[in-house]
C-alpha cells in the first residue's frame, strides 16, 4: 500500500470517528435537555350503591351498581374515569366483559359469576380538569383492579336447624 493511500484512508477513518463522537455528544446533549415524563400516582376507590367498598372484600350477586373514583395520589384531586372495561374472569379466561364510563351496572357479569371467579376492572382512560376548564388525559397508562366473586347461598332449613 502506498503512503498516500494510507493517509487518505486514515484521514477518512478519523473524520468518520470524530463525526460519530460528535453525533453521540449531540444526542446525549439533546437527551439531557428533554424532560422526563412525570410519574403520576393514582389512588382508586370502588363504590357500590354509593358506599365505599373496601379492596379486601369480595363481590356478591347483589353488588351490581358500581362506581370507580380515581384521585391524584399526590394532591388528592379527584379525577374522572372516562372509560373502563369490567370483565368476569374464570380460571384465567375472560368469560364476559362490558365497557363503562366509570360507573354503571355489572348485572351482565353478576348473572354469569360463580364462586371464586374474578372481576377485573381495567381503567383505560382517566381525565383531569385543566386550568382552562377543559378535560385532558391525566395518565396514558391503563391499570387493573381485581376483586374476587364469592356469593354463599345458604339453605334456610339448615340455618334454622343450626340456630336451635
N, CA and C atoms as a LAMMPS dump frame, in Angstrom:
ITEM: TIMESTEP
0
ITEM: NUMBER OF ATOMS
492
ITEM: BOX BOUNDS ff ff ff
-5.0000000000000000e+02 5.0000000000000000e+02
-5.0000000000000000e+02 5.0000000000000000e+02
-5.0000000000000000e+02 5.0000000000000000e+02
ITEM: ATOMS id mol type element x y z
1 1 1 N 0.853 -1.164 0
2 1 2 C 0 0 0
3 1 3 C 0.903 1.233 0
4 2 1 N 0.525 2.161 -0.8
5 2 2 C 1.291 3.394 -0.906
6 2 3 C 0.986 4.297 0.27
7 3 1 N 1.914 5.158 0.581
8 3 2 C 1.782 6.072 1.702
9 3 3 C 0.623 7.041 1.501
10 4 1 N 0.414 7.527 0.304
11 4 2 C -0.672 8.478 0.055
12 4 3 C -2.041 7.813 0.249
13 5 1 N -2.177 6.561 -0.159
14 5 2 C -3.428 5.828 0.055
15 5 3 C -3.657 5.602 1.551
16 6 1 N -2.589 5.298 2.254
17 6 2 C -2.684 5.092 3.698
18 6 3 C -3.182 6.356 4.39
19 7 1 N -2.635 7.513 4.019
20 7 2 C -3.067 8.775 4.624
21 7 3 C -4.521 9.101 4.284
22 8 1 N -4.941 8.813 3.077
23 8 2 C -6.335 9.05 2.687
24 8 3 C -7.281 8.197 3.532
25 9 1 N -6.929 6.938 3.666
26 9 2 C -7.791 6.023 4.437
27 9 3 C -7.826 6.434 5.901
28 10 1 N -6.676 6.749 6.487
29 10 2 C -6.66 7.157 7.891
30 10 3 C -7.386 8.481 8.084
31 11 1 N -7.281 9.385 7.139
32 11 2 C -7.988 10.662 7.23
33 11 3 C -9.496 10.43 7.193
34 12 1 N -9.957 9.57 6.301
35 12 2 C -11.393 9.252 6.207
36 12 3 C -11.865 8.597 7.507
37 13 1 N -11.081 7.659 8.027
38 13 2 C -11.446 6.981 9.269
39 13 3 C -11.493 7.955 10.443
40 14 1 N -10.528 8.879 10.502
41 14 2 C -10.528 9.885 11.573
42 14 3 C -11.766 10.762 11.488
43 15 1 N -12.12 11.217 10.28
44 15 2 C -13.303 12.054 10.1
45 15 3 C -14.563 11.286 10.508
46 16 1 N -14.614 10.025 10.106
47 16 2 C -15.758 9.185 10.459
48 16 3 C -15.841 9 11.976
49 17 1 N -14.702 8.748 12.594
50 17 2 C -14.646 8.546 14.042
51 17 3 C -15.074 9.813 14.795
52 18 1 N -14.519 10.957 14.418
53 18 2 C -14.862 12.208 15.1
54 18 3 C -16.301 12.625 14.8
55 19 1 N -16.773 12.311 13.614
56 19 2 C -18.171 12.58 13.282
57 19 3 C -19.115 11.765 14.155
58 20 1 N -18.758 10.502 14.383
59 20 2 C -19.548 9.626 15.242
60 20 3 C -19.537 10.115 16.685
61 21 1 N -18.376 10.56 17.159
62 21 2 C -18.28 11.106 18.518
63 21 3 C -19.127 12.372 18.635
64 22 1 N -19.085 13.221 17.637
65 22 2 C -19.891 14.442 17.638
66 22 3 C -21.377 14.121 17.668
67 23 1 N -21.781 13.122 16.904
68 23 2 C -23.185 12.711 16.884
69 23 3 C -23.617 12.185 18.252
70 24 1 N -22.748 11.414 18.894
71 24 2 C -23.045 10.894 20.239
72 24 3 C -23.179 12.027 21.251
73 25 1 N -22.271 12.986 21.198
74 25 2 C -22.33 14.12 22.124
75 25 3 C -23.584 14.95 21.889
76 26 1 N -23.923 15.171 20.616
77 26 2 C -25.133 15.928 20.295
78 26 3 C -26.378 15.204 20.818
79 27 1 N -26.432 13.889 20.61
80 27 2 C -27.587 13.096 21.067
81 27 3 C -27.71 13.122 22.583
82 28 1 N -26.578 12.961 23.273
83 28 2 C -26.647 12.959 24.739
84 28 3 C -27.048 14.333 25.265
85 29 1 N -26.606 15.404 24.613
86 29 2 C -26.99 16.755 25
87 29 3 C -28.486 16.967 24.767
88 30 1 N -28.992 16.462 23.659
89 30 2 C -30.416 16.575 23.351
90 30 3 C -31.246 15.806 24.368
91 31 1 N -30.793 14.613 24.734
92 31 2 C -31.499 13.818 25.736
93 31 3 C -31.479 14.497 27.101
94 32 1 N -30.378 15.134 27.423
95 32 2 C -30.272 15.816 28.72
96 32 3 C -31.241 16.993 28.802
97 33 1 N -31.554 17.609 27.675
98 33 2 C -32.466 18.739 27.671
99 33 3 C -33.929 18.311 27.637
100 34 1 N -34.218 17.07 27.232
101 34 2 C -35.589 16.581 27.153
102 34 3 C -36.051 16.177 28.544
103 35 1 N -37.099 16.815 29.058
104 35 2 C -37.56 16.454 30.406
105 35 3 C -38.191 15.06 30.416
106 36 1 N -37.939 14.331 31.485
107 36 2 C -38.546 13.02 31.638
108 36 3 C -40.006 13.188 32.017
109 37 1 N -40.864 12.286 31.522
110 37 2 C -42.269 12.42 31.904
111 37 3 C -42.447 12.227 33.406
112 38 1 N -43.325 13.044 33.962
113 38 2 C -43.572 12.995 35.395
114 38 3 C -44.358 11.731 35.728
115 39 1 N -43.888 11.006 36.739
116 39 2 C -44.606 9.815 37.159
117 39 3 C -45.778 10.241 38.018
118 40 1 N -46.959 9.819 37.601
119 40 2 C -48.163 10.199 38.323
120 40 3 C -48.709 8.979 39.04
121 41 1 N -49.053 9.175 40.298
122 41 2 C -49.615 8.092 41.089
123 41 3 C -51.11 8.319 41.224
124 42 1 N -51.846 7.234 41.087
125 42 2 C -53.296 7.307 41.111
126 42 3 C -53.822 6.438 42.242
127 43 1 N -54.773 6.983 42.981
128 43 2 C -55.457 6.241 44.042
129 43 3 C -56.864 5.944 43.526
130 44 1 N -57.314 4.705 43.686
131 44 2 C -58.618 4.285 43.172
132 44 3 C -59.487 3.785 44.317
133 45 1 N -60.767 4.157 44.266
134 45 2 C -61.727 3.659 45.25
135 45 3 C -62.947 3.122 44.522
136 46 1 N -63.459 1.982 45.013
137 46 2 C -64.65 1.351 44.442
138 46 3 C -65.843 1.664 45.334
139 47 1 N -66.932 2.093 44.711
140 47 2 C -68.183 2.355 45.423
141 47 3 C -69.259 1.431 44.877
142 48 1 N -70.06 0.868 45.767
143 48 2 C -71.196 0.042 45.371
144 48 3 C -72.435 0.65 46.006
145 49 1 N -73.408 0.959 45.16
146 49 2 C -74.632 1.63 45.609
147 49 3 C -74.314 2.86 46.453
148 50 1 N -73.284 3.603 46.061
149 50 2 C -72.922 4.843 46.735
150 50 3 C -72.086 4.69 47.992
151 51 1 N -71.767 3.447 48.388
152 51 2 C -70.975 3.211 49.602
153 51 3 C -69.598 2.693 49.227
154 52 1 N -68.589 3.17 49.937
155 52 2 C -67.214 2.747 49.698
156 52 3 C -67.078 1.25 49.942
157 53 1 N -66.491 0.547 48.981
158 53 2 C -66.294 -0.902 49.078
159 53 3 C -64.807 -1.171 49.311
160 54 1 N -64.451 -1.736 50.458
161 54 2 C -63.031 -1.995 50.744
162 54 3 C -62.407 -2.948 49.724
163 55 1 N -61.144 -2.705 49.412
164 55 2 C -60.46 -3.513 48.396
165 55 3 C -60.197 -4.938 48.857
166 56 1 N -60.282 -5.205 50.153
167 56 2 C -60.004 -6.554 50.645
168 56 3 C -61.264 -7.407 50.76
169 57 1 N -62.404 -6.921 50.265
170 57 2 C -63.633 -7.689 50.342
171 57 3 C -64.02 -8.219 48.969
172 58 1 N -64.898 -9.219 48.99
173 58 2 C -65.353 -9.843 47.757
174 58 3 C -66.623 -9.165 47.257
175 59 1 N -67.014 -9.514 46.039
176 59 2 C -68.28 -9.075 45.472
177 59 3 C -69.28 -10.217 45.576
178 60 1 N -70.556 -9.858 45.67
179 60 2 C -71.635 -10.844 45.637
180 60 3 C -72.562 -10.498 44.47
181 61 1 N -73.569 -11.346 44.218
182 61 2 C -74.505 -11.083 43.123
183 61 3 C -75.296 -9.801 43.357
184 62 1 N -75.526 -9.437 44.616
185 62 2 C -76.314 -8.244 44.926
186 62 3 C -75.561 -6.956 44.608
187 63 1 N -74.264 -7.017 44.525
188 63 2 C -73.444 -5.826 44.303
189 63 3 C -73.236 -5.627 42.8
190 64 1 N -74.11 -4.798 42.223
191 64 2 C -74.099 -4.643 40.77
192 64 3 C -73.925 -3.203 40.301
193 65 1 N -74.361 -2.235 41.083
194 65 2 C -74.24 -0.83 40.678
195 65 3 C -72.945 -0.263 41.237
196 66 1 N -71.958 -0.129 40.36
197 66 2 C -70.618 0.249 40.804
198 66 3 C -70.232 1.629 40.296
199 67 1 N -69.263 2.194 40.977
200 67 2 C -68.634 3.432 40.532
201 67 3 C -67.177 3.386 40.981
202 68 1 N -66.289 3.667 40.052
203 68 2 C -64.871 3.75 40.392
204 68 3 C -64.478 5.22 40.384
205 69 1 N -63.897 5.662 41.489
206 69 2 C -63.398 7.03 41.593
207 69 3 C -61.879 6.981 41.627
208 70 1 N -61.272 7.923 40.944
209 70 2 C -59.812 7.997 40.906
210 70 3 C -59.365 9.36 41.423
211 71 1 N -58.219 9.346 42.087
212 71 2 C -57.663 10.569 42.673
213 71 3 C -56.172 10.632 42.356
214 72 1 N -55.673 11.851 42.194
215 72 2 C -54.241 12.069 42.1
216 72 3 C -53.692 11.812 43.501
217 73 1 N -52.836 10.825 43.648
218 73 2 C -52.336 10.439 44.972
219 73 3 C -51.466 11.526 45.596
220 74 1 N -50.913 12.407 44.796
221 74 2 C -50.064 13.464 45.323
222 74 3 C -50.889 14.622 45.88
223 75 1 N -51.897 15.059 45.115
224 75 2 C -52.679 16.232 45.514
225 75 3 C -54.053 15.873 46.079
226 76 1 N -54.457 14.627 45.939
227 76 2 C -55.772 14.128 46.355
228 76 3 C -56.91 14.759 45.543
229 77 1 N -56.584 15.317 44.385
230 77 2 C -57.574 15.925 43.493
231 77 3 C -58.341 14.813 42.778
232 78 1 N -59.692 14.939 42.754
233 78 2 C -60.495 13.911 42.095
234 78 3 C -60.341 14.007 40.584
235 79 1 N -60.232 12.848 39.959
236 79 2 C -60.094 12.742 38.511
237 79 3 C -61.345 12.072 37.952
238 80 1 N -61.508 12.095 36.647
239 80 2 C -62.672 11.472 36.01
240 80 3 C -62.252 10.189 35.314
241 81 1 N -62.899 9.083 35.675
242 81 2 C -62.681 7.824 34.969
243 81 3 C -63.601 7.861 33.753
244 82 1 N -63.018 8.035 32.582
245 82 2 C -63.808 8.202 31.366
246 82 3 C -64.125 6.878 30.699
247 83 1 N -63.275 5.878 30.89
248 83 2 C -63.503 4.592 30.233
249 83 3 C -62.867 3.48 31.047
250 84 1 N -63.663 2.445 31.278
251 84 2 C -63.121 1.253 31.923
252 84 3 C -63.801 0.034 31.327
253 85 1 N -63.118 -1.076 31.409
254 85 2 C -63.676 -2.346 30.969
255 85 3 C -63.797 -3.248 32.186
256 86 1 N -65.008 -3.735 32.434
257 86 2 C -65.255 -4.657 33.54
258 86 3 C -65.383 -6.054 32.946
259 87 1 N -64.605 -6.992 33.477
260 87 2 C -64.608 -8.352 32.944
261 87 3 C -64.809 -9.358 34.061
262 88 1 N -65.422 -10.474 33.697
263 88 2 C -65.538 -11.619 34.588
264 88 3 C -64.534 -12.649 34.097
265 89 1 N -63.626 -13.055 34.982
266 89 2 C -62.55 -13.973 34.605
267 89 3 C -62.676 -15.236 35.445
268 90 1 N -62.654 -16.384 34.76
269 90 2 C -62.73 -17.682 35.427
270 90 3 C -61.554 -18.535 34.961
271 91 1 N -60.757 -19.008 35.903
272 91 2 C -59.588 -19.843 35.591
273 91 3 C -58.685 -19.185 34.547
274 92 1 N -58.515 -17.885 34.67
275 92 2 C -57.61 -17.165 33.78
276 92 3 C -58.194 -16.811 32.425
277 93 1 N -59.458 -17.167 32.152
278 93 2 C -60.065 -16.855 30.862
279 93 3 C -61.231 -15.884 31.042
280 94 1 N -61.294 -14.91 30.153
281 94 2 C -62.355 -13.915 30.207
282 94 3 C -63.662 -14.566 29.755
283 95 1 N -64.687 -14.478 30.608
284 95 2 C -65.992 -15.05 30.303
285 95 3 C -66.867 -14.025 29.582
286 96 1 N -66.933 -12.835 30.134
287 96 2 C -67.738 -11.765 29.561
288 96 3 C -67.154 -10.434 30.019
289 97 1 N -67.324 -9.396 29.195
290 97 2 C -66.847 -8.074 29.596
291 97 3 C -67.787 -7.008 29.052
292 98 1 N -67.758 -5.856 29.724
293 98 2 C -68.549 -4.703 29.314
294 98 3 C -67.696 -3.453 29.474
295 99 1 N -68.029 -2.418 28.719
296 99 2 C -67.33 -1.14 28.846
297 99 3 C -68.253 -0.152 29.535
298 100 1 N -67.69 0.591 30.469
299 100 2 C -68.437 1.561 31.255
300 100 3 C -67.656 2.877 31.335
301 101 1 N -68.361 3.987 31.574
302 101 2 C -67.674 5.27 31.718
303 101 3 C -67.265 5.582 33.153
304 102 1 N -66.904 4.578 33.92
305 102 2 C -66.508 4.808 35.308
306 102 3 C -67.566 4.415 36.3
307 103 1 N -68.803 4.271 35.826
308 103 2 C -69.87 3.8 36.706
309 103 3 C -70.932 3.102 35.868
310 104 1 N -71.774 2.325 36.55
311 104 2 C -72.841 1.629 35.847
312 104 3 C -73.126 0.283 36.473
313 105 1 N -73.92 -0.493 35.781
314 105 2 C -74.336 -1.798 36.285
315 105 3 C -73.459 -2.904 35.702
316 106 1 N -73.073 -3.835 36.564
317 106 2 C -72.331 -5.013 36.11
318 106 3 C -73.233 -6.251 36.217
319 107 1 N -74.547 -6.039 36.05
320 107 2 C -75.523 -7.129 36.143
321 107 3 C -75.19 -8.257 35.17
322 108 1 N -74.74 -7.915 33.97
323 108 2 C -74.378 -8.92 32.958
324 108 3 C -73.273 -9.835 33.474
325 109 1 N -72.323 -9.275 34.213
326 109 2 C -71.237 -10.072 34.777
327 109 3 C -71.744 -10.894 35.952
328 110 1 N -72.514 -10.27 36.824
329 110 2 C -73.009 -10.936 38.028
330 110 3 C -73.895 -12.128 37.685
331 111 1 N -74.646 -12.035 36.586
332 111 2 C -75.548 -13.125 36.219
333 111 3 C -74.779 -14.385 35.808
334 112 1 N -73.553 -14.244 35.373
335 112 2 C -72.74 -15.388 34.939
336 112 3 C -71.676 -15.792 35.967
337 113 1 N -71.555 -15.033 37.045
338 113 2 C -70.478 -15.254 38.008
339 113 3 C -70.718 -16.488 38.865
340 114 1 N -69.614 -17.173 39.155
341 114 2 C -69.61 -18.327 40.056
342 114 3 C -68.574 -18.055 41.142
343 115 1 N -68.721 -18.724 42.257
344 115 2 C -67.759 -18.541 43.349
345 115 3 C -66.334 -18.741 42.858
346 116 1 N -65.453 -17.91 43.36
347 116 2 C -64.018 -17.888 43.045
348 116 3 C -63.696 -17.345 41.662
349 117 1 N -64.673 -16.776 40.955
350 117 2 C -64.382 -16.025 39.735
351 117 3 C -63.776 -14.686 40.153
352 118 1 N -63.217 -13.986 39.215
353 118 2 C -62.646 -12.665 39.484
354 118 3 C -63.313 -11.609 38.626
355 119 1 N -63.57 -10.464 39.234
356 119 2 C -63.946 -9.275 38.494
357 119 3 C -62.658 -8.505 38.26
358 120 1 N -62.408 -8.14 37.015
359 120 2 C -61.236 -7.347 36.685
360 120 3 C -61.74 -6.036 36.07
361 121 1 N -61.417 -4.938 36.72
362 121 2 C -61.799 -3.619 36.24
363 121 3 C -60.542 -2.956 35.685
364 122 1 N -60.473 -2.845 34.356
365 122 2 C -59.321 -2.207 33.727
366 122 3 C -59.682 -0.768 33.394
367 123 1 N -59.029 0.141 34.071
368 123 2 C -59.272 1.563 33.865
369 123 3 C -58.396 1.999 32.7
370 124 1 N -59.042 2.412 31.614
371 124 2 C -58.318 2.699 30.381
372 124 3 C -58.099 4.177 30.132
373 125 1 N -58.966 5.034 30.685
374 125 2 C -58.787 6.461 30.442
375 125 3 C -59.2 7.266 31.673
376 126 1 N -58.257 8.068 32.152
377 126 2 C -58.509 8.96 33.285
378 126 3 C -58.229 10.387 32.823
379 127 1 N -59.18 11.265 33.105
380 127 2 C -59.061 12.669 32.696
381 127 3 C -58.982 13.563 33.919
382 128 1 N -58.354 14.73 33.731
383 128 2 C -58.329 15.734 34.792
384 128 3 C -58.833 17.055 34.234
385 129 1 N -59.359 17.873 35.124
386 129 2 C -59.841 19.187 34.75
387 129 3 C -58.662 20.15 34.735
388 130 1 N -58.392 20.724 33.566
389 130 2 C -57.261 21.641 33.414
390 130 3 C -57.646 23.039 33.904
391 131 1 N -56.661 23.906 33.986
392 131 2 C -56.878 25.277 34.452
393 131 3 C -57.904 26.023 33.587
394 132 1 N -57.907 25.713 32.276
395 132 2 C -58.847 26.394 31.361
396 132 3 C -60.206 25.69 31.314
397 133 1 N -60.467 24.803 32.292
398 133 2 C -61.72 24.063 32.451
399 133 3 C -61.974 23.049 31.339
400 134 1 N -60.933 22.658 30.624
401 134 2 C -61.058 21.589 29.631
402 134 3 C -60.58 20.289 30.275
403 135 1 N -61.018 19.176 29.722
404 135 2 C -60.568 17.876 30.216
405 135 3 C -59.366 17.429 29.402
406 136 1 N -58.346 16.953 30.099
407 136 2 C -57.163 16.454 29.406
408 136 3 C -56.75 15.137 30.054
409 137 1 N -56.07 14.285 29.302
410 137 2 C -55.644 12.995 29.867
411 137 3 C -54.702 13.2 31.05
412 138 1 N -54.945 12.443 32.113
413 138 2 C -54.088 12.525 33.293
414 138 3 C -52.92 11.559 33.17
415 139 1 N -53.207 10.38 32.652
416 139 2 C -52.18 9.354 32.518
417 139 3 C -52.454 8.558 31.249
418 140 1 N -51.401 8.179 30.576
419 140 2 C -51.534 7.381 29.357
420 140 3 C -51.619 5.881 29.663
421 141 1 N -51.299 5.508 30.882
422 141 2 C -51.269 4.087 31.239
423 141 3 C -52.639 3.613 31.686
424 142 1 N -52.914 2.354 31.426
425 142 2 C -54.118 1.743 31.966
426 142 3 C -53.683 0.843 33.124
427 143 1 N -54.589 0.592 34.034
428 143 2 C -54.258 -0.302 35.136
429 143 3 C -55.502 -1.051 35.56
430 144 1 N -55.283 -2.121 36.325
431 144 2 C -56.369 -3.032 36.669
432 144 3 C -56.597 -3.09 38.173
433 145 1 N -57.868 -3.292 38.531
434 145 2 C -58.281 -3.507 39.911
435 145 3 C -59.035 -4.827 39.919
436 146 1 N -58.651 -5.733 40.818
437 146 2 C -59.264 -7.068 40.863
438 146 3 C -60.059 -7.278 42.14
439 147 1 N -61.178 -7.963 41.997
440 147 2 C -61.997 -8.372 43.139
441 147 3 C -62.398 -9.823 42.935
442 148 1 N -62.482 -10.557 44.022
443 148 2 C -62.931 -11.945 43.989
444 148 3 C -64.449 -11.969 44.115
445 149 1 N -65.097 -12.833 43.332
446 149 2 C -66.544 -13.009 43.458
447 149 3 C -66.786 -14.209 44.365
448 150 1 N -67.574 -14.005 45.4
449 150 2 C -67.969 -15.113 46.278
450 150 3 C -69.345 -14.795 46.831
451 151 1 N -70.297 -15.662 46.531
452 151 2 C -71.68 -15.444 46.941
453 151 3 C -72.183 -16.738 47.564
454 152 1 N -72.141 -16.825 48.88
455 152 2 C -72.555 -18.042 49.577
456 152 3 C -74.073 -18.134 49.584
457 153 1 N -74.571 -19.231 49.041
458 153 2 C -76.004 -19.466 49.075
459 153 3 C -76.285 -20.399 50.245
460 154 1 N -77.098 -19.917 51.173
461 154 2 C -77.396 -20.686 52.383
462 154 3 C -78.762 -21.341 52.272
463 155 1 N -78.866 -22.548 52.747
464 155 2 C -80.129 -23.261 52.783
465 155 3 C -80.852 -22.832 54.064
466 156 1 N -81.996 -22.178 53.929
467 156 2 C -82.729 -21.643 55.076
468 156 3 C -83.097 -22.724 56.082
469 157 1 N -83.425 -23.944 55.632
470 157 2 C -83.803 -25.03 56.553
471 157 3 C -82.596 -25.434 57.405
472 158 1 N -81.411 -25.5 56.8
473 158 2 C -80.219 -25.884 57.558
474 158 3 C -79.827 -24.785 58.535
475 159 1 N -79.996 -23.541 58.158
476 159 2 C -79.663 -22.436 59.031
477 159 3 C -80.601 -22.445 60.249
478 160 1 N -81.873 -22.727 60.02
479 160 2 C -82.851 -22.762 61.129
480 160 3 C -82.512 -23.891 62.085
481 161 1 N -82.08 -25.046 61.568
482 161 2 C -81.732 -26.184 62.429
483 161 3 C -80.506 -25.834 63.26
484 162 1 N -79.525 -25.213 62.622
485 162 2 C -78.294 -24.87 63.339
486 162 3 C -78.537 -23.815 64.408
487 163 1 N -79.539 -22.972 64.204
488 163 2 C -79.819 -21.917 65.16
489 163 3 C -80.466 -22.447 66.429
490 164 1 N -81.147 -23.579 66.343
491 164 2 C -81.84 -24.155 67.531
492 164 3 C -80.905 -24.915 68.409
